[in-house]
Amino acid sequence: MHTDSRITLQSLQNTNNHNYLIEEIRKSAIALEKRNWTITFTWIKAHVRIYGKELADKLAKEAARMDDISFNRIPKNEVVQQLRVQSIAKWQNQCDSTTKGLATKKFSQSLKID
């Protein structure tokens, strides 16, 4: 496997890196090795005429421009943010609809979402 991305090779070597795509590459390599394939990751210099590299770069750029790209995983921080917003909205709705705690409501009309 040839790549001009040193960071990808470094990430594959770093056992503490559990990025989703890095883990998928590792899993694929292990699966192929179980089928008696020999997998070698090699760095190649960018912007050099190497047969097949230019076509691979072109296809990667086309894929990056596609509008219908779908991901089957949502980043954890996005899920946490959505849950936070939903929780605050639910709390605010309950606070607005209750008659309890009227003295406290005078000081805090609403919870601000940062």
C-alpha positions in Angstrom: 0.0 0.0 0.0 1.6 3.3 -1.1 0.6 6.6 0.3 2.0 10.2 0.2 0.5 10.8 3.6 3.1 10.5 6.3 0.6 11.3 9.0 -1.5 8.3 7.9 1.5 6.0 8.3 2.4 7.5 11.7 -1.2 7.1 12.8 -1.2 3.5 11.8 1.9 2.9 13.8 0.6 4.7 16.9 -1.2 2.1 18.9 -2.9 4.9 20.9 -4.6 6.3 17.8 -8.1 4.9 17.6 -9.4 7.2 14.9 -12.3 5.4 13.0 -10.6 5.4 9.6 -7.3 4.3 11.0 -9.0 1.4 12.8 -10.8 0.5 9.6 -7.5 0.4 7.7 -6.0 -1.8 10.4 -9.0 -4.2 10.4 -8.8 -4.5 6.6 -5.1 -5.2 6.7 -5.5 -7.8 9.4 -8.3 -9.5 7.4 -6.2 -9.6 4.3 -3.2 -11.0 6.2 -5.5 -13.8 7.5 -6.0 -14.7 3.9 -2.2 -14.9 3.4 -1.8 -11.5 1.8 1.3 -9.6 2.6 0.5 -6.0 3.4 3.3 -3.4 3.4 2.7 0.3 3.9 5.1 2.5 2.0 5.5 6.3 1.9 6.0 7.8 -1.5 6.9 11.4 -2.4 3.9 13.6 -3.4 3.7 15.3 -6.8 6.0 12.8 -8.6 4.9 11.0 -11.7 4.3 7.4 -10.4 2.1 5.1 -12.5 -1.4 4.9 -11.0 -0.8 7.6 -8.4 -2.2 10.4 -10.5 -5.3 8.4 -11.3 -5.8 7.6 -7.6 -5.4 11.3 -6.7 -7.9 12.3 -9.4 -10.5 9.7 -8.1 -10.0 10.8 -4.5 -10.6 14.5 -5.5 -13.7 13.5 -7.4 -15.0 11.5 -4.4 -14.3 14.5 -2.1 -16.5 16.7 -4.3 -19.5 14.3 -4.3 -22.6 15.8 -2.7 -24.1 12.4 -1.7 -21.4 11.2 0.6 -22.8 9.4 3.6 -21.1 8.4 6.8 -22.3 5.6 8.9 -20.7 7.0 12.0 -21.4 10.3 13.8 -18.5 11.8 15.8 -18.9 11.5 19.5 -18.6 15.2 20.1 -21.5 15.9 17.7 -23.7 13.4 19.6 -22.7 15.0 22.9 -23.5 18.5 21.6 -26.9 17.4 20.3 -27.8 15.7 23.6 -26.8 18.8 25.5 -29.0 21.1 23.3 -31.9 18.7 23.6 -31.5 18.3 27.4 -31.4 22.1 27.9 -34.5 22.6 25.7 -36.4 19.9 27.6 -35.3 21.5 31.0 -36.4 24.9 29.7 -39.8 23.6 28.6 -40.4 22.0 32.0 -39.2 25.1 33.8 -41.5 27.3 31.7 -44.6 25.1 32.2 -44.4 24.7 36.0 -45.7 27.0 38.7 -43.2 25.8 41.2 -40.1 27.8 42.0 -41.5 31.2 41.0 -39.0 33.0 43.2 -36.2 31.3 41.5 -37.6 32.1 38.0 -37.3 35.8 38.8 -33.5 35.4 38.9 -33.1 33.0 36.0 -35.7 33.4 33.2 -33.9 31.0 30.8 -30.9 28.9 30.5 -28.5 30.2 27.8 -27.0 27.7 25.4 -23.4 28.5 24.5 
